[in-house]
């Protein structure tokens, strides 16, 4: 996904408890990293996919889906519960708790999709911890 100023301007500020520019830098870095891995033929990193999916949901990305009545535009669903609704404060809080529960109930091991989701929500929504991936601010601007 190529992020533009148009995407940045549309990020609902009420969905974040960190500066929108920090969020946009992280999102851009995550998408670029995922694109580079795909271009190199590397297997998908499920943790990184969780970060990307969460950023897309928090930002209110709209996608085109093809259903029985033809193509339609819908919001990216929430990453853990799959609720096909635009992110808003109460839903973000519920999604964060759901991700936290899944992570808590998971056996230890290599971080996966939900770990990426929770790390992103914990940082962007709860304003706790560090960004879920390292962001090189010199390249992400």
N, C-alpha and C positions, 0 to 999 in steps of 0.2 A: 504494500500500500504506500503510495506516495503522499506524504503529508505536506500541505501547503498552508499559507497564511489563512486561507479560507477555513481549513479545519480548525486551526488554532482559535480563530475568532468565534467559532461555534461551540467551543467547549463550555458547557454550563458551569459557571463559576461556583454555583451552590453544590456541585457534585465533588468539589475538592476542598480540602482544608490545608492545602499547601499552595504556594504561588503557582498560577497557571503556567508560567514560563518553565518552571522546574518540571512540571508534569509533561509539558509538550516536549522538552528535551529528552526526558526518559522515554516517552512514547516513540519519538523519532529514532532514538538509539536502538530501542528494542526491535522496531520494524526493520531498520537497516540491517541489524545483526541477523534477524530471521531470513531476510532476503538474501544476504550474503551466504548463509549456510545452504539455502536452497540452491542458489546458483552454483555452489561448489559441490553439489550432489551429496551433501552431508545429511544424515538423518535429522528429522525434526527434533528440537529440544523441547520437551513437554513443559518444563518450567518456563522457558522463554515464551512459549505459546500461551501459557497462562497469564504472563505479564501483558502480552500484546492484546489478548482477548479482553482483559480487564480494562486496559486503557481505551479500547474501542467502545466498550460498554459505557464507561464513565463519560466519555466524550460525546455520546449520543450518535454514534455512526449509524447511518441508514444503509441497508443493503437491498439489492434486488433479488427476489426469490421467484421461482417459477412454480406456481401451484396449478390446480385443476382449472382455474379461471384465468390462467395466463400470468404474466409477470406482475408483481406488486412490490412496493417498497415497504420494508419493515425495519424496526430498530434491531440492532444486534442484541440477541438475548443475553440475559445475565449469565456470567460464566459458570457458576456452580449449580444454581437451581434451574437455569434455562428459561426463566420467565421472559416472555417476548414483549417486554415493555421498556420504555425509555427509563434510564436510571434517574431516580430522584431520592431525596434524603432518606426517607424511611426504608425504601427498598435497598439502598446502599448499606444501611445499617444492618438490615436482615441478611443481606448477601455476605457481609463481613462475618457475622456470627455463624452463618452456615459454613463458610470456608474454614473458619477457625475450628469448628466442630469436626469437620472432615479431616483436617490436618491432625487434630488431637487424637482422633481415632485410628489414624494410619500408622502402620508399623514403621519404625525408623528405616532409613535408607536414602537412596538418591532422591533429591527433591523432584517432584513431578508437577503436573498441571495445576492442581489445587494449591500446592505450595506457592507457586508463582502468583496465583490469584490472591491468596491471603497476604503474601508479602507486599503486593501492590496496594491492596485495600488498606492494610495496616499502615503503610506509609502515607498514601494519598488521602485516606479518609480519617483514620485515627491520628494521623500526624505522629506516628510512633515508629521508632526504628530508623533504618537507613533505606535509601532507594533499593528496590529489589534487584537491580543490576547496576553495575558500574557504568557511570555516564561520563564520557570524555567531553566536557563542555566546549573544548576547542573545536571538535568536529561536529557536535550536535547543533550548533547555532545556525 
